[in-house]
Amino acid sequence: MLPNQLAAEHFSGYPPAAKHLALSRIELWRRLPLAFAPLMLRELIVYDWKFPAERREIDGQVAYLTALTPEQLAAAMAPFSQLRLTAALEKTDWVNSPAAFSEQLTAHLWSTHQIDAFRTAAVDYMAKAGAAASEYPLPTHRLGIVAMGQGVQTNRYSLFRKLKPHGTYFTQVRHADGFRTLTAAVARRAASYPAPYSHWYIDGGPYNSLPDTVTHVSYAALSTVRGALQARMLKTYRASVFDAEAFRTGMAQTRPDEVGMPSDGDSVLNRFQLSLFTEGSGTQVFATTFVQWAAREALRRAQPVTLLARFTPRQRENPMNELLAETGRRPELDPQGSLVDADMGAYYTWLNQQRLSGADRAAFLAWFEDREEAVAIGPGFERGKRSDEPVDLSRLVERLT
């Protein structure tokens, strides 16, 4: 089937909000080329489980395409229309399985040496659609906080080497009730600027209590989900024939109810948390990898104004089969190696925050938990400076918030 053959009944299996948007713009989908329409539907079919920021981006793209005249739309879609596709791609159920179509399309474009043309067309399209979208006003500046170093006894690793050039490095931080100071700051911002999924707290262990206005994600709290997924993964790894593509597809198609997530919970957050394990690599077995990936995805997808990420010790590296196996024993932890992971994770978290709007006003704090070391980045903090003067962690947080 080609896009110009689309009918209302083709969207009967879509969730409510996605179905409403699909039907309201069906004339638009009919005018798009096969190399493009399923890619829009890949985002649209999960519209009901998108964060507000993601919905705004989808709505913005739809508005951009709808506002084009027929001639302008044809010109914008010309690079996609010129791609050579196969009859096999036309026969796929790309309306109800757009993600599977996308994988097949990518493989086809690579094998026919058209991937560069597609990438150029995609980048050009996103640039024009982004330029046409109105910027969403932030209620306040963005704030990112990363805590790390639990369980480290004697540290010989030089922390914050990547972050120091961008802010002020403090060596004498007084930190009484340190982590409580951080959670209190997050709670205050959430109370001052309440909005769904605008304030996040991600923890590699059990999370501390925070108001419902803060979105919580915890590696430890998701142990049942991880166990169910690990059992699936281990079964696949132990099979006589391992099909990597089938494995990836199976993971992506996993539903929250299949791994023990409550059906009456936050469906948007449940889908997000499940995606951390089904789309991430190592997130199922390493707490540090989970926190880094969760922070990345939260910033990319939800675009929060407040993010607190707490790294905890991960288990030592072992063969994958052993890591996935349910042995009943407590894993051996690696605090020092986890600190190195977390230090790089903090740097990546800052980079991902800087990719969002308002980067020039954004603030960031990385703290060696229960120690005297921290680096603060943002307006009011000199770049590349070292401060050996005593300072309260609460004072640093106050300046950043």
N, C-alpha and C positions, 0 to 999 in steps of 0.2 A: 504494500500500500504506500502511496505517496501522500504528502501533506494535503494536497488539494482534494483528497478523497475523505478527509476527516468528517465525521458526523458526531452528533451529541452523544450517541450511545457508546462511542469508543472511550468516553471518560466516565462511564458508569462505576468503575471500580476505584475511582479516586476518592480520597478523604474529603469531607464536606467543604472546607475552605478552598482546597486545591481545585475541587470540581467546579465550585462557583466561579473562580477566576478563569479556569480553562474554558468554560462555556461562554463566559462573558466576552472572551477574546478569541473565539473559535475562528472568526474570519481572518484574524491576524495569523494564527497557526497555519491556515490553509495557504497563505501566501509566502511561507518560508520554505527554503530548500531542505531536502532530506538531510543534508550534512549539518544543518543548524537546528531545525525544529526539535528533534529529540533531545538536544543538549539543553534547550530551554525547559522542556518537559521533565528532564532529570531533576532539575531544581524545583519545578512546580509540583511534582507528584508528592514531595515531602514538605510542602508548604505549611501544612498543619503542625509540623514538628520543628519549624524553624524559629530562631530567636527573632525578636522585633527588628533588630538591625539587619538580619538577613532578609526578612520580608520587605523591608524598605528597599533593599537593593534589587530584589526581584520586581517589585512594583515599579521601581525607577526604570528598569530595563523595558518592561512592558509599556510604560508611558512613553519612553523614547521611541520605541518601534512604532507605536500607535500614532504618534504625532507626525511621522514621516509621510510624505505624499507617496503615491504608488511608484513614481519615478525615483524618488529618493530611497525608498525601501529596496527597490530592485538594484540600485547602485550599491547600497550598503551590503546587500546579500550576494552580489555578483561573485566575489572571491569564493564563497561557499558553493554557489551554484555551479561554478566551473570545475569543482573537484569531481573526479571520475569514481563513481560508486558501482557496486555490483548488484545484480538481481537478488543475490542472497541477502544483502542488507535490506533491500526493499521488503523482503518477505518476513523479516523479523517483526515481533510484536513490540515495536519501538514506542508505542503509546503507553503500554502498561509495564514495559521493561526497558525504560530509556537508559538505565545504567548499564545493562548488558549490551545494548546497542552501542553505547559509547565505547565500551571495551573492544567490541568487534571493529568499530570504525577506526579506532586508534591503530589496531593491528593492521588493518587494510591500508591505512595511510602510510604506515611505516614500510610495509612490503612493496608499495607502489611508488615510494619516494615522493609522496605528496605531503608529508608531515610538516615540512618547512613552510609550504604555502598555507597550510591550515593554521599553523601557529601565527604567521604574519597576519592573516585575516582575523584571527581571534584577538590578538593584541590590539589591532586597529579598532575593532568593534568595541572592545571594552573601554578603550581610551575615549572614544566618541560618546559612548553611553554614559561613562562616568562624568565627562565634561558637561553633559546635558542635565545631570542630576543636581538638584539643589542640596547644599551641604546641610546636614542635620546639626542644629545648634546643641552644643554640650551644656549641661547645667552647671558644670564646674570643670576644672582641669582634671586630667587623668592622673591617677596615683597608682603606682605599682610597688609592692613590697615583697621581698623574698627573705625568708629566714632559713638558715642552714646550719649543719654542724652538730646535730644531736649525737651524743655518744663518743665524740672524739676526745681522747684523753690528752695526748701531746701532739700538737700539729706542727709539722715542719714544711707544710705546703704554703706557698705565697699566694694568699687569697686576692681576689678582685683585680688581677692584672689587666683584664680586658675592660673593666669598668672604671678603674682609677683615672685614666686620661679624660674621662667625661664628667667627672665630679670631684668632690672633696672626700679624701680618705681620712677617717677618724680612728685614732689608735687608743683613745682613753674614754670609751663610752661607758657611762654608768647605767646599769641595766636592771635595776630592781623591778621585779614584776614585768620583765621585758616583753614576753610574748603577749601578756594581758594588755600591755600598753598598745601593741599593734592591733589586737582584735577590738579594743575599745575605739581606736581611731576609725576602723572600718565600720563599726556599728554607728558611730556618730555621722559619718558621711552618708550611710544608708538612710539614716533618719532625716538628714537634712535634704537629701536629693533622692527621694523614693521613686523608683521606677523598676519594672520587672527586669531581672537579669542584668542590672547595672552595677551591682556590687558582688564580688566573688571572693570566696575563701576556699582554697584548695589545699588539702593536707595529705601527706604521705602516710599518716597514721590516723588514729581516731581524731575527729575534729572537736574543737572546743565549742561550747554553746554560744551561738550568736542569734540575733533576731531573724525571723523569717524573711525580712527584707534583704537579707544577704543569702546569695545562692551558695549552698554547701556542696562540695565534692570531696569525698574521702576514699583513699585507697583501701584503708582498713574496713570501712563500712561496706565496701563492695566485695568483700571476701567471698560471699556466696555466689555472686555473679561470676567472679573470676574463677571459682572452683568449677562451675558448670561449663564455662568456656574452655578451661584447661583440659577438662575431661574430653571434650570434643576434639581439641587440638591434638591431644596425646593419641587418641584413637586413629586420627588421620596420619600422624607421624609414624605409627607402628604398622600401618597397612603395608601389604606386600608391594603395592604400587602407589607411589606418592604423586598425585596430580596437583601441582602448585596452583594452577589456574582454578581448578575446581575447589580447592581449599579456600582460596581467596574469595571466590564467589559465595561459597557456603557461609563463610564468616560474615560477609556483607549482608546476607539475607537473613541473618539471625534476628528474631524478634525479641523484644524485652520479656514477654511472658514465657519464652522458652528457656530463659536463664534465671527465672525466679524473681523478676522485678514485679512489683505490685501493679495490678491493672488500674487501681484507683489512685495511683500516684501522679506526679507531674509528668505528663507524657513527653513534653519537650525536653525536660531535663533527663528523663529516663533514656530517651533516644540518644541524647548527647553523651551520657555516661557510657552507654553500650558501644557507641562509635569509638570511644577512646580505646577500647579493647579490640574491637573488630577491625579498625583501620590503623591502629598504632602498631609499632614493632617493639616488643619487649615490655610494653605497658602491662601485660598480663602477669609478669613475674618480677619486675624490678620497680620498686616504689619510686626511685628517683626518675626513671624514665617516664613513669605515669605522671608525676607532678609536672615535669617539663612539658610533656605533650598536652596535658590538660590545660596548662597555662597558655600554651601556644594556640590551641583550638578555641579556648574561651575568648582570647583577644581577637583572633581572626573572625570568629563567628558572632559572638555576642557583643564585642567591642565595648566592654564595660568601662566605667569611669574609675572604678576601684577594683584592684586585684591584690589579694594576699595569698602567696604561695609558700608553703612550709615543706621543706625537704626533710625526710627522715631516712635513717639507714636502710639500705637495700641489702638483699642477700648476696652472698658471694657468687661469682659466675661459675657455672657448671654446665655440663652438656645439657642441651635443650630437653631431652627426654627426662633427665633427672629433675630439672627445674619444674617441669609440668606435672611430674608424678606426685600423687598424693601419698606421701610416705608416713604421715602422722608425726613426724619429728619437727622440732623447731628449726627453721633455716639458720645457717650461720651468717651473721651479719658482718658487713664490711664498712664501719663508720668512716675510716680514712678515705677509702675509695669513693664512698658516697659523697664526701665533702668535695672532692675533685669534680664529680658529676654535677653536684649542685652549683658549684662556682660557675661552670660553663652554662648550666641551665639558667642561672640568674642573668648572665650576659645575653643569652638568647631571648629571655623574657623581656629584657629592656629593649632589645632590637625590635621585637614584635610589637611592643607598645609604641615605639617610635614610628612604625609604619602607619599608625592610625592618625586620624585628624586631630589637630591640636597638639602636635608633637612639640612645638616650640614652647608650650606652657606646661607640658607634662612633668611630673616629678617621680622619682624612683629612689628606693632605699633597699640596700642589700646588707644584711646583718648576720654576723657569725653568732648564732644563738647562744645566750648566756656567756658571751665573751665581750671583749672591749673593742672589737674591730667592726667597722661599718663603713659603707660608702654611700654618700647622698648625691643625687644628680637632679638638677632642675634650677629654675630661676632663684638667684640668691646664693647659690653654691658655686665657688670658683672651680674651674676645670683644672685637673691635674695638680691640685693642691693637697698637701698632707697637713693634718692638724693633730698635734700632740697635746692639745689643751683638753682637760676634762670637760665632758659634756654629757648631759642626761639624755638617754634615749627618748624620753618623753618630749624633750626640747627639740630634738631633731625631727620627730614626727610632727610636732606642732608647726614647725617651719615648712614642712612638706605639704601639710594638709591645708 
